[in-house]
Amino acid sequence: MVRVEDVEFYKENGYLLVKGVFNQAEVDQMREAVEGIIRRAAQAKQDSNAAWQGDFLPPEQLKKLVLKGFHDVHYHDASFMRAAIHPNMVEVLSRLIGPNVQIHHSKMLVKPPENGAAFPMHQDYPYFPHEKHTMLAASIHLDNADEENGCLRVIPGSHKQGELPHVGAHYLNHKEYPITDGTLCEAEAGDVLFFNYLTIHGSSANRSERTRRNVLIQYRDPADFPTKNEHFDWGMGLMVSGENPNFDKVKPNFKIVD
């Protein structure tokens, strides 16, 4: 599924689109799971809008944008746990990260038709910085994604710049890094876009009549330790490939309080 030249492309450009990682039946299962999470969240009165705020769009446009985003989806439906450890995923991850791979966290992002929210250009690094920068995102496409419905965009090679200053630690200066400068990563349902957490990425609003559903799973090498304990999710550290070489560091440093 992944050739030597694909691995070199990822190292040089900071991203790699892999076609057909999941088949139609698997995509359908995850689509149903997404709808189930949204329904149960609404019933639990936890169905909040996760759209980004800021000055990258006029206020009247921001008010109209909607984004459904929930973390730890592999705790909500088994289809996402199966996706996270899918043999096709493991094959790619073990080539891009190395033989030892663990989950950091998962989430789902749903851009509804016509007013699905934009993501200004940003790096994921500020949210969970690590020592060796092995962290990458695997964006699983549950719908065909193109420019019209706000597919992901990346700036090739931007991971080589290291950490960049973000506005309020959330996104890059939109005048210096407009979304339209990013390379379109158009994809089909079942495709997965892998990108390093230092790679600059974002997406435009969904202006189409089609939904854009993605499930995002973050992975890392277990020997790549966080420099700050700012981001914690249940399920951090689950091994999906190989072994954890550090017996005394197999769990995140956390404390449960009443």
Backbone bond lengths (Angstrom), bond angles and torsions (degrees), N, CA, C in turn:
res aa  C-N    CA-C-N  psi(-1)  N-CA   C-N-CA  omega(-1)  CA-C   N-CA-C  phi
1 M - - - 1.458 - - 1.528 111.65 -
2 V 1.354 116.11 -35.47 1.460 120.82 179.77 1.520 109.36 -120.83
3 R 1.317 115.90 124.27 1.457 121.72 -179.21 1.525 110.28 -94.49
4 V 1.328 115.41 167.57 1.461 120.78 178.57 1.523 109.81 -57.68
5 E 1.324 116.94 -41.47 1.468 120.37 -179.23 1.529 112.08 -66.70
6 D 1.347 116.69 -26.73 1.471 119.86 176.04 1.522 110.83 -69.05
7 V 1.322 115.58 -41.54 1.470 120.09 178.03 1.519 110.13 -63.38
8 E 1.327 116.95 -41.33 1.465 120.71 178.20 1.524 110.61 -65.34
9 F 1.324 116.76 -37.44 1.471 120.56 177.25 1.523 110.12 -61.43
10 Y 1.335 116.24 -43.88 1.459 120.03 179.36 1.528 110.86 -62.29
11 K 1.322 117.01 -45.12 1.464 120.48 -179.66 1.529 111.33 -61.79
12 E 1.309 116.88 -37.58 1.462 121.25 -177.26 1.526 112.15 -79.39
13 N 1.323 116.68 -39.53 1.463 120.53 -171.66 1.530 114.65 -105.58
14 G 1.324 116.93 -16.31 1.460 120.04 177.82 1.508 115.00 82.62
15 Y 1.332 117.97 8.85 1.464 120.88 177.83 1.521 109.67 -156.06
16 L 1.331 116.57 162.08 1.459 121.74 177.51 1.526 108.55 -157.55
17 L 1.319 117.26 125.36 1.459 122.74 174.97 1.525 108.19 -95.23
18 V 1.330 116.08 121.96 1.469 121.54 179.55 1.526 108.06 -111.71
19 K 1.309 115.20 124.21 1.463 121.50 -175.08 1.536 111.49 -83.14
20 G 1.339 115.30 145.47 1.460 121.46 169.66 1.508 116.27 59.69
21 V 1.328 117.73 37.43 1.466 120.18 178.04 1.527 110.29 -67.67
22 F 1.338 116.10 -37.28 1.465 121.27 179.91 1.526 109.75 -118.37
23 N 1.346 115.51 142.43 1.458 119.25 178.79 1.528 110.75 -84.81
24 Q 1.317 116.75 175.49 1.461 121.07 -173.85 1.520 112.26 -62.31
25 A 1.333 117.08 -39.93 1.467 120.10 -179.51 1.523 110.47 -63.20
26 E 1.316 116.51 -40.24 1.469 120.49 179.38 1.530 110.94 -67.86
27 V 1.322 115.98 -39.71 1.461 120.31 176.85 1.523 110.42 -62.38
28 D 1.334 116.98 -44.09 1.465 121.09 -179.89 1.527 111.12 -60.87
29 Q 1.322 116.65 -40.98 1.468 120.38 179.15 1.526 110.81 -61.98
30 M 1.334 116.12 -42.72 1.460 119.27 -179.48 1.519 111.77 -70.65
31 R 1.316 117.76 -34.16 1.464 120.29 175.57 1.530 110.31 -61.16
32 E 1.332 115.83 -46.04 1.465 120.15 178.56 1.526 110.33 -62.00
33 A 1.334 116.69 -37.89 1.461 120.84 179.95 1.521 111.28 -65.66
34 V 1.327 116.88 -39.03 1.472 121.08 177.89 1.527 109.73 -61.73
35 E 1.325 116.58 -46.77 1.457 119.76 179.67 1.525 111.23 -62.60
36 G 1.320 116.40 -36.60 1.455 120.39 178.38 1.522 112.06 -65.38
37 I 1.320 116.98 -40.37 1.469 120.74 178.61 1.524 110.28 -64.18
38 I 1.322 116.02 -45.09 1.468 119.84 179.33 1.530 110.30 -60.90
39 R 1.321 116.84 -41.78 1.475 121.01 -179.82 1.529 110.82 -65.05
40 R 1.336 117.15 -46.01 1.465 120.40 -178.21 1.526 111.20 -68.81
41 A 1.341 116.83 -34.73 1.463 120.11 177.12 1.524 110.51 -64.06
42 A 1.317 116.50 -40.69 1.467 120.46 178.50 1.528 110.50 -64.57
43 Q 1.329 116.53 -41.79 1.464 120.24 178.69 1.520 111.57 -63.64
44 A 1.349 116.13 -32.20 1.459 121.29 179.64 1.527 112.39 -87.86
45 K 1.344 115.66 4.13 1.471 122.47 -178.95 1.531 111.70 57.65
46 Q 1.321 115.56 38.22 1.461 121.53 176.13 1.526 110.75 -122.80
47 D 1.314 115.66 28.71 1.464 121.92 -176.43 1.529 109.74 -93.13
48 S 1.310 117.16 67.03 1.466 120.99 -176.54 1.520 111.18 -86.55
49 N 1.334 115.97 158.99 1.461 121.87 177.30 1.518 109.43 -84.77
50 A 1.330 117.36 127.00 1.456 121.73 -176.72 1.526 112.56 -102.25
51 A 1.322 117.31 17.57 1.465 120.82 -178.32 1.516 110.45 -63.44
52 W 1.341 116.38 141.58 1.455 122.35 -179.66 1.530 110.03 -72.56
53 Q 1.316 114.74 144.14 1.454 121.19 175.20 1.526 109.10 -108.52
54 G 1.335 117.34 163.26 1.456 120.41 179.08 1.510 111.12 148.96
55 D 1.331 115.41 -165.73 1.457 119.93 -177.34 1.522 112.68 -108.30
56 F 1.342 116.49 17.23 1.461 119.77 -178.61 1.530 111.60 -78.16
57 L 1.349 116.62 -13.30 1.461 122.37 174.17 1.527 108.03 -138.55
58 P 1.333 118.04 153.17 1.467 120.11 175.54 1.525 111.25 -58.18
59 P 1.342 118.72 146.51 1.463 122.06 -176.84 1.522 113.97 -54.67
60 E 1.338 117.35 -37.52 1.462 119.23 -178.04 1.526 111.59 -67.31
61 Q 1.346 116.82 -27.77 1.457 119.52 176.39 1.526 111.13 -78.79
62 L 1.328 116.29 -38.80 1.462 119.81 179.83 1.523 111.76 -59.76
63 K 1.327 117.04 -37.53 1.461 121.19 -178.51 1.523 112.20 -60.78
64 K 1.317 116.86 -28.21 1.458 121.34 -175.13 1.531 112.97 -86.19
65 L 1.337 116.60 -14.86 1.459 119.57 -171.94 1.525 112.48 -82.77
66 V 1.328 114.98 142.07 1.458 121.50 -177.27 1.524 109.36 -129.17
67 L 1.347 115.98 140.22 1.457 120.94 175.05 1.520 108.34 -145.30
68 K 1.311 115.99 126.75 1.450 121.19 174.64 1.524 108.07 -99.32
69 G 1.324 116.58 114.61 1.455 120.42 -178.22 1.516 111.05 -136.27
70 F 1.335 116.51 128.74 1.463 121.09 179.77 1.526 109.09 -135.90
71 H 1.337 115.91 136.80 1.464 121.52 178.91 1.532 111.01 -87.15
72 D 1.344 114.06 166.77 1.474 122.37 173.04 1.529 112.29 56.65
73 V 1.323 116.58 44.65 1.465 118.93 -176.05 1.527 112.44 -66.81
74 H 1.349 117.85 -22.02 1.462 118.89 178.25 1.532 111.47 -72.64
75 Y 1.331 117.03 -5.65 1.463 121.04 170.60 1.528 111.77 -92.59
76 H 1.306 116.90 -13.31 1.464 120.87 -176.54 1.522 112.99 -98.59
77 D 1.338 117.08 -27.24 1.467 118.92 -178.41 1.527 109.07 -153.73
78 A 1.333 116.14 135.15 1.459 121.59 -175.62 1.522 113.26 -65.05
79 S 1.337 117.60 -23.23 1.466 119.48 -179.29 1.523 111.04 -61.30
80 F 1.329 117.57 -29.99 1.462 119.91 -179.34 1.528 112.01 -79.27
81 M 1.336 116.86 -30.21 1.458 118.81 173.87 1.522 109.78 -67.65
82 R 1.339 115.89 -40.02 1.466 119.35 176.66 1.526 110.61 -62.87
83 A 1.340 116.19 -38.95 1.467 119.97 179.24 1.514 110.78 -65.71
84 A 1.324 117.13 -40.41 1.468 121.26 -176.09 1.523 112.46 -63.56
85 I 1.346 116.02 -31.80 1.470 119.65 -177.40 1.529 111.36 -111.60
86 H 1.329 117.03 15.87 1.470 122.02 -178.83 1.536 109.68 -57.19
87 P 1.342 118.03 137.33 1.468 120.43 -179.75 1.527 113.76 -52.83
88 N 1.329 117.28 -37.45 1.466 119.41 178.98 1.533 111.21 -66.54
89 M 1.335 116.53 -37.63 1.460 120.26 176.87 1.524 110.16 -66.06
90 V 1.325 116.20 -45.62 1.469 120.81 -178.32 1.526 110.62 -61.21
91 E 1.325 116.28 -38.61 1.466 119.28 179.47 1.522 111.23 -60.00
92 V 1.328 116.34 -44.08 1.465 120.02 -179.83 1.517 110.74 -70.59
93 L 1.329 116.85 -47.39 1.462 121.46 -176.22 1.525 112.13 -60.57
94 S 1.322 116.89 -40.45 1.467 119.91 -178.52 1.522 111.77 -68.74
95 R 1.326 116.91 -20.22 1.464 120.37 176.04 1.531 111.60 -86.20
96 L 1.322 116.24 -34.03 1.467 120.00 -176.66 1.518 112.85 -86.65
97 I 1.339 117.30 -35.46 1.462 121.28 -178.33 1.516 111.49 -101.22
98 G 1.321 116.69 -43.52 1.459 122.11 -176.14 1.517 109.19 138.42
99 P 1.330 117.45 -179.60 1.476 120.10 -175.35 1.526 113.68 -66.02
100 N 1.346 117.24 -26.40 1.460 121.41 -178.29 1.525 109.59 -105.17
101 V 1.327 115.59 120.12 1.472 120.59 -175.75 1.522 109.06 -136.96
102 Q 1.324 116.40 137.22 1.458 120.30 175.37 1.526 110.65 -134.10
103 I 1.323 115.37 156.91 1.462 122.15 177.82 1.528 109.90 -78.14
104 H 1.312 116.50 138.96 1.459 120.79 170.84 1.528 109.63 -98.77
105 H 1.333 117.51 -54.25 1.467 120.35 174.11 1.520 109.44 -165.85
106 S 1.318 115.35 172.23 1.468 120.90 178.27 1.520 109.31 -135.89
107 K 1.325 115.38 158.25 1.461 120.72 174.80 1.519 108.75 -160.93
108 M 1.318 115.63 163.65 1.462 121.19 175.14 1.512 109.11 -121.06
109 L 1.317 115.78 148.27 1.455 122.37 -179.30 1.527 108.22 -133.78
110 V 1.319 116.05 124.25 1.461 121.12 -178.80 1.515 109.50 -123.06
111 K 1.335 116.21 118.23 1.460 121.69 174.18 1.525 108.03 -100.18
112 P 1.320 117.29 108.99 1.471 119.17 -179.80 1.522 111.50 -69.82
113 P 1.332 117.33 163.54 1.470 120.75 -179.95 1.521 112.50 -60.09
114 E 1.311 115.38 144.47 1.469 126.02 168.91 1.528 115.49 72.89
115 N 1.337 118.69 -28.36 1.463 118.67 -179.56 1.525 112.57 -140.30
116 G 1.340 115.94 27.30 1.459 119.74 176.48 1.522 110.76 -66.88
117 A 1.317 116.88 131.30 1.458 122.31 -169.46 1.524 113.65 -66.28
118 A 1.333 114.51 150.13 1.458 122.02 175.21 1.528 109.86 -83.01
119 F 1.334 116.03 159.27 1.458 123.25 170.21 1.522 107.02 -116.52
120 P 1.322 119.51 111.52 1.465 119.51 176.31 1.522 110.25 -62.48
121 M 1.322 116.96 159.01 1.455 121.01 -177.16 1.535 110.10 -63.34
122 H 1.329 115.58 136.58 1.458 120.36 -176.76 1.523 109.70 -163.00
123 Q 1.314 115.20 169.12 1.457 122.86 168.34 1.529 107.48 -108.32
124 D 1.334 116.72 150.97 1.461 119.66 174.91 1.529 111.54 -82.06
125 Y 1.307 116.89 -16.54 1.465 122.37 -176.22 1.528 114.22 -48.67
126 P 1.345 120.57 -46.79 1.468 119.24 -175.32 1.527 114.15 -59.16
127 Y 1.329 117.56 -23.73 1.459 120.58 -177.55 1.520 112.80 -77.68
128 F 1.334 116.79 -33.51 1.472 119.86 -178.47 1.538 109.39 -151.39
129 P 1.349 116.77 71.60 1.470 120.61 -178.22 1.533 112.41 -65.17
130 H 1.325 115.65 140.74 1.460 122.40 179.39 1.533 110.38 -129.80
131 E 1.310 115.17 164.12 1.467 121.43 -173.83 1.523 112.79 -69.59
132 K 1.333 117.26 -45.91 1.461 121.13 -168.92 1.530 113.47 -105.40
133 H 1.311 117.75 -1.79 1.471 123.26 175.71 1.527 113.69 59.56
134 T 1.341 116.69 35.04 1.471 119.03 175.41 1.529 111.87 -81.97
135 M 1.312 116.63 -12.23 1.473 121.31 -175.90 1.530 111.18 -58.97
136 L 1.322 114.74 131.77 1.464 119.36 174.73 1.512 109.85 -140.16
137 A 1.316 115.13 159.57 1.463 122.44 175.50 1.519 108.98 -105.51
138 A 1.322 115.47 140.61 1.459 121.55 172.26 1.523 106.77 -114.79
139 S 1.324 116.50 106.66 1.459 121.68 -177.40 1.527 109.13 -94.38
140 I 1.330 115.34 107.12 1.462 121.73 -177.59 1.522 108.53 -87.32
141 H 1.312 116.56 121.41 1.467 121.77 -178.43 1.531 110.42 -87.97
142 L 1.329 115.48 123.01 1.462 120.90 176.90 1.521 111.79 -102.01
143 D 1.324 116.30 -3.39 1.464 123.29 175.40 1.523 108.34 -141.00
144 N 1.325 116.59 158.24 1.455 119.31 170.98 1.526 108.35 -62.70
145 A 1.320 116.71 135.56 1.464 121.33 -176.85 1.520 109.29 -124.16
146 D 1.332 115.41 130.25 1.456 120.69 178.23 1.525 108.77 -143.76
147 E 1.308 116.19 -173.74 1.459 120.08 -177.35 1.523 111.60 -60.37
148 E 1.325 116.96 -38.04 1.455 121.01 -174.82 1.533 112.65 -65.20
149 N 1.336 117.32 -38.66 1.468 118.27 -178.79 1.529 112.89 -103.96
150 G 1.329 115.81 22.67 1.456 120.54 169.40 1.511 115.78 78.13
151 C 1.332 116.92 49.27 1.461 119.58 178.33 1.534 110.34 -67.53
152 L 1.307 115.63 163.41 1.454 120.86 179.42 1.522 111.09 -66.75
153 R 1.322 114.91 147.38 1.462 123.06 174.32 1.526 108.12 -126.24
154 V 1.310 116.58 145.10 1.468 121.06 177.70 1.529 109.31 -132.18
155 I 1.314 115.22 158.29 1.464 120.55 171.50 1.519 106.93 -105.76
156 P 1.343 117.54 104.55 1.462 121.25 -175.94 1.529 112.29 -56.38
157 G 1.317 115.54 135.24 1.461 121.47 176.72 1.516 114.84 79.64
158 S 1.332 117.52 -1.75 1.468 119.86 -175.82 1.522 112.60 -69.25
159 H 1.332 117.69 -18.34 1.468 120.10 178.74 1.517 112.10 -65.13
160 K 1.320 116.33 -20.00 1.471 120.21 -179.25 1.528 112.55 -75.93
161 Q 1.331 116.74 -11.45 1.464 120.38 -179.87 1.522 112.31 -79.86
162 G 1.326 117.38 -13.14 1.446 120.61 -177.28 1.513 111.50 76.76
163 E 1.327 116.38 -163.05 1.466 120.92 -178.05 1.519 110.92 -68.68
164 L 1.335 115.69 135.39 1.463 121.93 178.72 1.533 109.53 -116.50
165 P 1.342 117.83 151.02 1.472 119.94 179.10 1.519 111.32 -68.41
166 H 1.327 115.76 131.81 1.460 122.29 -179.43 1.520 110.95 -110.52
167 V 1.315 115.80 152.28 1.461 121.96 177.44 1.519 107.74 -76.67
168 G 1.328 116.64 114.30 1.454 119.63 -178.45 1.516 113.29 59.85
169 A 1.336 116.85 24.62 1.469 123.60 -179.93 1.523 112.90 65.68
170 H 1.341 117.35 13.16 1.453 119.67 -175.98 1.530 113.51 -110.06
171 Y 1.330 117.63 -48.77 1.459 118.52 -177.13 1.522 110.23 -147.18
172 L 1.329 115.58 163.93 1.455 122.27 -177.56 1.526 110.50 -78.91
173 N 1.301 115.52 160.37 1.465 120.82 177.23 1.531 108.93 -56.52
174 H 1.342 116.43 115.74 1.464 119.78 -172.04 1.528 112.49 -69.66
175 K 1.332 116.97 -18.78 1.468 119.13 177.08 1.529 110.53 -77.04
176 E 1.305 115.80 -32.99 1.470 120.37 178.20 1.524 111.54 -83.78
177 Y 1.331 115.88 -31.13 1.466 121.02 -178.21 1.535 109.71 -129.12
178 P 1.328 118.48 71.52 1.468 119.73 177.41 1.524 111.49 -66.82
179 I 1.316 115.74 148.26 1.461 120.41 -178.29 1.528 111.43 -57.12
180 T 1.313 115.99 -36.20 1.470 120.28 -175.61 1.526 112.86 -67.22
181 D 1.344 117.86 -13.43 1.458 120.13 176.79 1.525 112.36 -77.34
182 G 1.317 117.17 -14.90 1.455 120.41 -178.25 1.511 112.52 -75.49
183 T 1.315 115.92 148.91 1.460 122.10 175.90 1.523 109.87 -76.01
184 L 1.325 117.06 126.24 1.466 121.07 179.87 1.526 110.51 -64.01
185 C 1.324 115.60 133.52 1.465 121.07 175.56 1.526 108.02 -114.25
186 E 1.317 115.71 70.59 1.459 120.02 -179.90 1.525 109.30 -67.53
187 A 1.332 116.00 140.44 1.458 120.41 -174.01 1.514 110.13 -147.56
188 E 1.331 115.03 164.42 1.456 121.78 176.66 1.521 108.95 -109.53
189 A 1.327 115.55 159.67 1.465 120.11 177.24 1.532 109.15 -55.79
190 G 1.335 115.67 131.17 1.463 121.02 -177.80 1.515 113.51 100.61
191 D 1.333 116.91 -16.29 1.469 121.23 176.28 1.526 109.72 -79.91
192 V 1.329 116.51 155.64 1.464 121.51 177.99 1.521 109.61 -130.08
193 L 1.324 115.67 129.87 1.459 121.81 175.52 1.521 108.13 -100.17
194 F 1.318 116.85 118.00 1.458 122.83 176.90 1.524 108.15 -100.39
195 F 1.347 117.30 131.33 1.460 119.13 176.84 1.524 110.97 -148.52
196 N 1.318 115.60 142.95 1.459 122.51 -179.79 1.522 110.86 -66.17
197 Y 1.325 117.34 150.73 1.465 119.68 -176.12 1.521 113.44 -72.66
198 L 1.344 117.32 -6.88 1.462 121.02 172.55 1.533 111.94 -93.95
199 T 1.314 117.75 -11.14 1.462 121.26 -179.61 1.527 109.94 -70.93
200 I 1.317 116.30 127.45 1.460 120.99 178.79 1.530 108.77 -70.55
201 H 1.320 115.78 130.23 1.467 120.11 -178.11 1.522 110.20 -150.84
202 G 1.301 115.52 164.79 1.459 122.59 179.43 1.517 108.70 -179.34
203 S 1.326 116.41 -172.97 1.463 119.57 178.89 1.516 109.64 -161.10
204 S 1.313 114.96 150.56 1.459 121.12 177.59 1.524 110.41 -79.71
205 A 1.318 115.91 169.63 1.463 120.78 177.65 1.525 110.10 -67.94
206 N 1.311 115.33 155.34 1.456 121.69 175.77 1.527 108.60 -81.21
207 R 1.323 116.58 109.20 1.468 121.45 179.36 1.520 112.22 -104.35
208 S 1.321 116.36 6.75 1.462 120.40 -176.92 1.528 110.59 -92.98
209 E 1.319 116.09 -176.54 1.455 122.04 174.70 1.526 110.76 -99.14
210 R 1.340 115.76 15.56 1.460 121.38 -177.52 1.532 110.67 -115.93
211 T 1.331 116.46 143.85 1.466 121.99 175.49 1.532 109.35 -76.23
212 R 1.328 116.33 146.75 1.470 121.10 173.21 1.513 108.32 -121.25
213 R 1.343 115.90 108.31 1.463 122.61 -178.44 1.519 109.93 -111.45
214 N 1.325 115.16 128.79 1.459 122.17 176.50 1.523 109.77 -132.28
215 V 1.322 115.53 145.59 1.462 121.39 169.32 1.515 106.71 -115.05
216 L 1.327 115.77 128.28 1.462 121.59 -174.81 1.524 109.01 -112.97
217 I 1.319 117.06 124.59 1.464 121.20 176.79 1.521 108.36 -121.17
218 Q 1.322 116.78 126.27 1.456 122.51 178.94 1.532 109.07 -95.73
219 Y 1.336 115.89 133.89 1.460 122.48 -179.42 1.534 109.69 -128.23
220 R 1.347 115.63 159.51 1.465 121.31 177.41 1.525 109.86 -154.51
221 D 1.309 114.99 167.24 1.455 122.12 169.66 1.527 107.07 -76.94
222 P 1.350 119.43 133.24 1.466 120.20 -179.09 1.520 113.86 -63.18
223 A 1.344 118.03 -17.07 1.461 121.33 177.47 1.524 112.26 -89.04
224 D 1.319 116.85 4.22 1.467 122.89 177.84 1.525 107.34 -101.10
225 F 1.336 116.52 105.03 1.461 120.46 -171.63 1.526 112.13 -96.08
226 P 1.331 116.74 148.08 1.466 120.18 178.43 1.523 111.23 -67.28
227 T 1.319 115.56 144.89 1.465 120.18 176.35 1.519 111.03 -90.26
228 K 1.346 116.24 -15.50 1.458 122.16 175.44 1.522 108.32 -142.79
229 N 1.316 116.74 139.99 1.460 120.35 176.62 1.518 109.48 -91.75
230 E 1.333 116.15 65.27 1.457 120.74 -176.05 1.523 113.19 -100.99
231 H 1.310 116.80 -16.80 1.464 119.90 -174.18 1.519 108.51 -129.42
232 F 1.312 116.59 113.70 1.459 120.66 -179.72 1.516 110.14 -125.39
233 D 1.314 116.07 133.35 1.455 122.33 174.32 1.514 108.70 -135.89
234 W 1.322 116.56 139.53 1.460 119.36 171.96 1.527 108.02 -60.79
235 G 1.293 116.21 134.71 1.461 120.19 -178.29 1.504 113.19 102.32
236 M 1.331 117.32 -5.91 1.459 119.91 175.43 1.525 109.22 -60.30
237 G 1.329 116.05 134.17 1.458 119.79 174.46 1.505 115.59 96.28
238 L 1.333 118.82 -3.39 1.458 120.06 176.93 1.524 109.70 -63.54
239 M 1.316 117.42 126.06 1.459 121.25 -177.16 1.528 110.81 -80.83
240 V 1.329 115.75 132.23 1.465 120.64 177.73 1.524 111.48 -114.40
241 S 1.348 116.07 -12.53 1.462 120.16 178.63 1.519 109.05 -156.52
242 G 1.324 116.31 136.98 1.449 120.89 173.99 1.517 113.66 72.72
243 E 1.323 115.70 -143.49 1.460 122.01 -174.70 1.516 110.71 -135.25
244 N 1.321 115.98 161.44 1.457 121.46 172.82 1.520 107.37 -96.15
245 P 1.338 118.13 112.33 1.465 120.52 -175.30 1.527 113.87 -73.34
246 N 1.332 117.49 -8.27 1.465 121.09 -175.32 1.522 109.90 -111.40
247 F 1.344 115.71 95.49 1.462 120.58 -173.80 1.527 112.52 -60.50
248 D 1.323 117.23 -33.79 1.463 120.73 -176.77 1.519 113.11 -91.59
249 K 1.356 116.77 7.21 1.462 119.57 179.81 1.525 110.60 -133.91
250 V 1.324 114.76 46.73 1.462 118.58 -177.92 1.525 111.93 -94.33
251 K 1.338 117.26 -7.81 1.458 120.78 178.97 1.525 109.54 -127.20
252 P 1.326 117.30 148.05 1.463 119.25 175.97 1.522 110.80 -65.96
253 N 1.315 116.20 153.77 1.459 121.76 -179.83 1.531 109.38 -81.53
254 F 1.338 115.79 99.39 1.449 119.11 -178.79 1.524 109.55 -142.53
255 K 1.317 116.10 164.75 1.463 121.77 177.36 1.522 108.10 -136.86
256 I 1.312 116.17 130.77 1.459 121.98 177.81 1.522 108.68 -86.03
257 V 1.310 116.45 126.51 1.461 120.86 178.81 1.509 110.33 -120.73
258 D 1.303 116.86 152.91 1.475 121.22 179.23 1.508 111.02 -75.54
